[in-house]
Amino acid sequence: MTDQPALTVDGNRIPLLGFGTWMLEPDDARRMVAEALRIGYRHIDTAWIYRNEAAVGDGIRDAIEAGHVARDDLWLTTKIWVDHFHRDDLLKQGEESAASLGFTPDLLLLHWPKTSPSFAETLGALNEAQARGLTRSIGLSNFPSAEFREAQSLSKARLVTNQVEYHPYLKLTKLLQAAKELGSAITAWSPLAQGKIVADPTLNEIGRAHGKTPGQITLRWLIQQNVIAIPRTAKESRAAENFDIFDFQLSGEEMDRIHALARPDGRLGDWIDPAFQWDNEW
Ligand SMILES: NC(=O)c1ccc[n+]([C@@H]2O[C@H](COP(=O)([O-])OP(=O)(O)OC[C@H]3O[C@@H](n4cnc5c(N)ncnc54)[C@H](OP(=O)(O)O)[C@@H]3O)[C@@H](O)[C@H]2O)c1
């Protein structure tokens, strides 16, 4: 593993900066994953529902064959889609994802919470997938605090992360606190607010002081909170830009100015099962 910052969760060393692949068509996913690994990223995020697991696996193999990375130096995450939450379906998808990737993932997440089947059945199956060697570790995505705690109480293995939307326009106090109490980590999806950060006057001003772009300031703000960030881009130049965040630090005052950008309507994600509600932070 390169010496870029990583978080150790339950014995797993997870690089704080990863590369996201949502919306990347297979050709782009293969090209960009290989390029990200060449640049130095050591953490790749995909999901069964992105329909690019095979291409992500190809991109990783391209980078390994080119001598840019070794499999053991890379953290690979994929996710169980919500239609596969019954035990047998979950185990079947776990096998399918590993086969499509051509690698055992390091982390397998439940993509979104669901009321049925029960959390007990799905968490039991997720633990079974890990015990069977279909993944090295397990975790969650899009679980509000109460459900995060409930899921951990039903899981034998530590849930090493809860991957949720987080960027400067959202407050995440409650989930960050829950993760801390549970010995878990938060992973930020849409860390660049899907590109909206480029026009932000505060992020631009702080960027000018450091000779950095608003995207770099945003990613630095996340990793300085020990939050894992997984930005996505289809452009090689931006993949390099987003990786160039390890040579500067934001002051406490700058961190606070970015936290102050949070607003009640800052959420971009538009779907959660109506049985659940995001933590009320306002
Ligand atoms: N668990 C979940 O439910 C969930 C949900 C959403 C996302 N995710 C994961 O999180 C990853 C990241 O989230 P995301 O893809 O929604 O959004 P994001 O990373 O916040 O933003 C991606 C968008 O920002 C642009 N961009 C990238 N780097 C930039 C930069 N330096 N400056 C300006 N614009 C930049 C990209 O455009 P170009 O391609 O043109 O550069 C793209 O349109 C996903 O790819 C996926 O792996 C997970």
The ligand as an ORCA input file, in Angstrom:
! r2SCAN-3c Opt
* xyz 0 1
  N     -24.104      4.294     -2.063
  C     -24.855      5.059     -2.820
  O     -26.089      5.032     -2.758
  C     -24.192      5.999     -3.762
  C     -24.937      7.018     -4.379
  C     -24.278      7.878     -5.246
  C     -22.917      7.718     -5.477
  N     -22.215      6.704     -4.877
  C     -20.768      6.488     -5.109
  O     -20.100      7.727     -4.886
  C     -19.381      8.094     -6.044
  C     -19.284      9.600     -6.169
  O     -20.560     10.208     -6.198
  P     -21.168     10.872     -7.512
  O     -20.640     10.170     -8.671
  O     -22.637     10.936     -7.302
  O     -20.722     12.383     -7.440
  P     -19.388     13.266     -7.256
  O     -18.175     12.437     -7.203
  O     -19.694     14.213     -6.157
  O     -19.409     14.131     -8.574
  C     -19.209     13.579     -9.834
  C     -19.470     14.689    -10.859
  O     -18.567     15.771    -10.605
  C     -17.747     16.001    -11.738
  N     -16.375     16.198    -11.218
  C     -15.484     15.272    -10.836
  N     -14.359     15.834    -10.373
  C     -14.547     17.171    -10.468
  C     -13.755     18.289    -10.143
  N     -12.527     18.153     -9.633
  N     -14.261     19.518    -10.367
  C     -15.486     19.667    -10.873
  N     -16.310     18.639    -11.208
  C     -15.828     17.401    -10.992
  C     -17.893     14.791    -12.627
  O     -17.920     15.190    -13.992
  P     -16.874     14.634    -15.080
  O     -17.094     13.159    -15.169
  O     -17.274     15.375    -16.303
  O     -15.527     15.003    -14.554
  C     -19.261     14.240    -12.260
  O     -20.274     14.857    -13.030
  C     -20.170      7.413     -7.163
  O     -19.470      7.361     -8.381
  C     -20.437      6.070     -6.542
  O     -19.293      5.237     -6.599
  C     -22.842      5.859     -4.024
*
